Amino acid sequence: MANKFLLFIFFQLLLLLGYGQVTTTPSFAVVDQPVTIAFDATQGTAGLQDYTGDVYAHTGVITDQSTSGDDWKYVLADWEVNVEKAKMTRISANIYQLQISPDIRSFYGLPQGETIKQMAFVFRSADSSKEGKATGGKNIYVTVYQSGLNVTLSSPASASIFQKDETIHVEAMASTVADLSLTLNETELVSANSTELVHDFSLTEAGNYWLKITATADGQTAKDSLYFSVRNETITESRPAGIRDGINYIDDQTVTLSLLAPGKSFAHVIGDFNDWLPNADYQMKQDGDHFWLTVSGLEPQREYVFQYLVDGEIRIGDPYSDKVSDPYDDHYISSTAYPNLISYPAGKTEGRASVLQTAQVPYTWETTNYTLPEIENLHIYELLIRDFTAEKTYKSIRENLDYFERLGVNTLEFMPFSEFEGNSSWGYNPNYYFAPDKAYGTKNDLKELIDSCHRRGFVVIQDIVLNHAYNSSPMVQLYWDAANNRPAANNPWFNVTSPNPVFAWGSDFDHDSPFTQAFVDSVTSYWLTEYKVDGFRFDFTKGFTNTPGDGSAYDAARIAILQRMADHIWSVKPEAIIILEHFADNAEEKILTSYQNGMLVWGNANFNFNEATMGFNESGKSDFSWASWQKRGFTKPGLVAYMESHDEERLMYKNLTYGNVSGSYNIKNLTTALKRNEMATAFFLCLTGPKMIWQFVEFGYDVSIDFNGRVGEKPLKWEYLDDADRMKLFDVYSAMLRLRDQFPVFTSGVETLNLNDELKSIQLAMGDHHITLIGNFGMTVKTIQAPFQHTGTWHEFFTGTSYNATATSMALSLQPGEYRLYSDQPLPAFKDLATEVEEPVLQPSSDMLLYPNPASSRISISCPDRITDLALYSMDGRLVKQLKTSDHEVVLPIDRFQQGLYIIQAKTEKNSYTRKFIKSE
């Protein structure tokens, strides 16, 4: 009976407090007192409605030490960790409560001196598969008060926007009976002696207003206030000529902002220039589907953070902004990566915002004229900026361009670098399409990288994601179905759900929509012109359709969409390179690669090449002939074949983990495994047409793709360059790439392939130049009937020896893993091609001592004569440190150096010495 009575009282309290998603008992949560949190699972996102399992509160606090409203402190447990302290008590089917005792500070474990501002909550199922959040998928916050008299304005919501003559309902509550006075812009509206005050009124004039409640009791005074605006009727007026969507810089003090928002009623601009309040003077005008506003009086070169407030409820950044201010990620970005990054306006707004700046100094491009290679001559190096250097920046990639030149590639394909969620990502979770991600550096850092690439003759390909956007995209948020946690049916750009039931991420672009098509064209035009990229690799293009299915079948509608997109790209830059991650029906890929200039499609040969390197060939599974555009029947060399990309397990990892064994021949042995990859590389780069290699495959990177999670950060292994066997693999890549540069037969010759068995061969013919490549991918010594196009003298490239073919089929014995490349025309020496780019010359160093090696904090260098000069180089030849001295021994601090292999050169009055050393952790 007692329990029933308590339950009755509990529900009465809920009713008295306004029965919301989260309520508290008592109504004022005081820092040094206990409080009961009540959660209604039917409210907000209702993700836990009617759930019958255990529910936990994922909870922490916002304190005066928090950098933003999302910077939770003293979180009770990680997201997936269930602790008894955070377990909710079910009161009824959808009502839960949590006792916070003995007081709020003790419950969360805060030290004295740190002020609690709010408690923060997300409620979740025990297995973390379901969650209950506020409307719009937002976190739930409860204000925490200090001891003594408190008063609050609970209605209307702060920064509300009303129409003229609309009823404005005010509710105020005090923690004890007090004299309450409600004022509007300092004019009293009503007063009462009570614990609560309720008042309704309306206004006939548009403008900006402040409501203030003052409570007085027992010599104490407490106040609360909120701002609201009464808007004008939206003015209909055409946008000025030449205004496009986004930020339009008019002069050094003026911008015109334009937002495409079909079906929306009104919009305001809020930002640093109006203290983030919906000001009637910043209400946007309407021009059809667009809202626009000219903002003047800005300080030249000052950065301003701003958002659009649409229909008085939706806060979004500008979809076209080139810089985003992010409350979640920015405070983790180092000043080294991005100096003087503007701070997010914490406490004034929520969600991602945009940055504008007038009077910017434009980047001056140094390289304006360069010629792109023919598509069959593209040697593409795919890399992830985050995992290629320790610094993880645009600048550090630019500083390492020597490495790519040394390797011999001519095209750099960067995984997505437009703004994405988080700071550490593969980039396939995009939200803002016109902003380079700040985790890698500034937009001018990126331009300088691209400019430097062009100066050295590198083509720049941007990997870009237009199959989907993640849900923090402003275009997703502008039309969002919170109840179903998906894009709303009236979203101009996105499907409600993806028509692909197998492959779907984020929110799916509706590529049939003219709004999406216009957006796609604006994205591609922007990067081609503003950043001068040479083309794009489009992620998951078989998703560019509304045809139901997994995307594998022939799809005429998708072909039309991609052709339309390509036509626009080529209208902006006729020589632009278009690469599709398509993996659809071969007949469809033949059409796409033959269309106009010819699009390119990815050709994943990872499985077959890896079976070959591991020594397995049952049922011909090591046959990698599908990596040939000629074999696939293309009319143009539009197949970008690869043995590895970012998406596949690494060849060397599988060699060492799963490699075949026959007697003493063991592919799990590192030297043997590397030799197998050399052979695969020779065959791979003898197939004609464009080719792509994934970062570090050239020295046998053997860390699994699943290390630290599939998309997690991977360790650098530059010390591999001090391993002779790994460098032999590097040299095979380098030499083969340079053969392709110098002899068209390797990129454009006619292929004759015999790749189905363990003994494999490729023949190439172009004019009077012929190539024969043979290899034994088996596990034992075998004899191959080596095919030659004619009799006579042939030159073996890797050994530099000559061979006299007395017939067009010659029996040659090959060891397992042995390969030979014959040419009927002399080729440069293998060792010369492999080291065509000058490297530091290592001299005898028997009289120079360097210790310890490896070293973590310092090294000692000593020579028999006085050292006059010391120079420290990274393995790509970049000068890292230089100093002059006059001592026999020098102690050099290296604690601030990145991990990896270095070369140190010491000059004395008589000699010059060179040693390698490894900087360890």
Secondary structure, DSSP 8 states (H G I E B T S, - for coil): -HHHHHHHHHHHHHHHTT--SEEEESSSEETTS-EEEEEETTSTT-TTTT--S-EEEEEEEEETT-SSTT--BS-SS-TT---GGGB-EESSSSEEEEEE-S-HHHHHT--TT--EEEEEEEEEETTSS-EE-BTTTB-EEEEEE-SS--EEEEES-TTEEE-TT--EEEEEEEEEEEEEEEEETTEEEEEEEEEEEEEEE--SS-EEEEEEEEEEETTEEEEEEEEEEE-----B----TT--SEEEEEETTEEEEEEE-TT---EEEEEGGGTT---GGGB-EEETTEEEEEE----TT-EEEEEEEETTTEEE--TT-S-EE-TTTGGGS-TTTSTT-----BTTB-S-EEEEESS------S--------GGG-EEEEE-HHHHSSS-SHHHHHHTHHHHHHHT--EEEE---B-BSSSSS-S-SBS-SSSB-GGG--HHHHHHHHHHHHHTT-EEEEEE--SEE-TTSHHHHTSEETTTTEE-TT-SSB-SS-S-SSS--SEEB-TTSHHHHHHHHHHHHHHHHHS---EEEETTGGGSS--SSSS-S--HHHHHHHHHHHHHHHHH-TT-EEEE-----HHHHHHHHHSTT--EEEEE-HHHHHHHHHT--GGGTT--GGG-TTTTT-SS--EEEES--TTS--HHHHHHHH--EETTEETTSHHHHHHHHHHHHHHHTTS-S-EEEETTGGGT--S-TTTTSTTS-----GGGGG-HHHHHHHHHHHHHHHHHHH-THHHHSEEEEE-SSSEEEEEEEETTEEEEEEEE-SSS-EEEEEE-SSSEEEEETTT--EEEESSSEEEEEE-TT-EEEEESS----HHHHHT-S--------TT-EEESSSBSSEEEEE-SS-EEEEEEEETTS-EEEEEE---SEEEEE-TTS-SEEEEEEEEESS-EEEEEEEE--
